[in-house]
């Protein structure tokens, strides 16, 4: 299963998008239109009860729902140490 990345262009989620690209990961992008309330739809809230962006669904189907945990997980999983402090 590819990772699924839920983001809103121009928001803080862009940083995670750049990190995914930098780490050369395969992922599917799903745009969340905050103004239209996409983040409050039942299917999104089932995955991310806080209704926030970004959200990354990992290959095992687990959702990560905040910037810091996504960045940390990506660095530990794919960064080979060079994307984390102290390495």
N, C-alpha and C positions, 0 to 999 in steps of 0.2 A: 504494500500500500504506500502510495506517495504521501508526503506530508500535505496537509491542507492549511493554507494560510489565509486568514480573514483579516482584511485591512481596509482602511479608508485613506486614499491618496492625500498627501499633504498633511497628514497627522503624524504623531509619534510612531505609528506603525511602519512608516517609511524606513526608519532605521533598522527594523527587523528585516524588512524586504532586502535592504542593502546587505545585511549580514548573511542572509540566505544565499544571495548571489555571490558574495565574496567567498563563502564556503563551498561554492559550486554544488549546491544541493538541488535535487529535483523536487519541485513542489507545485501544487496547484494554487492559484490565487482566486480568492472570492472577494469581490468588492462589497463592502458594507456601507450603504448609504445612510449615514446618521440622520440627515435632514428628513429623509423619508421614513425614519423609524425602523429601518431594517434590524437594528440591534435590539429591538423590543418585540420582535416576532417570536412566537413560541418555539420554532425550530432553532433559532439562534440562542434563546434563553435556555433551552434544554442542554446546549453545549457549554454555554457561558452564562450562568445565572446572574452575573453582575451586569451583563449587557454591555461590556466594555470591549474596546479594541486595543491592541491586536489579540487575536486568538490563533494559536498554532495547534493543529491536531497532529500528533506524532505518528510514526508508522504503526505503533501498537494500538492506535485509536484513542490515546489519552490526550485530553485538551490541556494546554497551558494557556492561562488567561491573563497574564500580565507581562509587560515588557521585560522586567528584570528576570523572571523565571524562564522566559523564552530565550533571552540572550545567554543566560548561564547554561541552560540545557544544550543549546547549539554549540557553545564554546567547549563544553565538556564532551559532547558526543562527536563533534566533527572538527574541532579547532586544532587538534594535535598540540594543544598547549600554547600555541602562539597567540591566541585571542583572549587569554585570561591573564589577570594581573599576577605578577610573580613568576611567570613562566617564560 
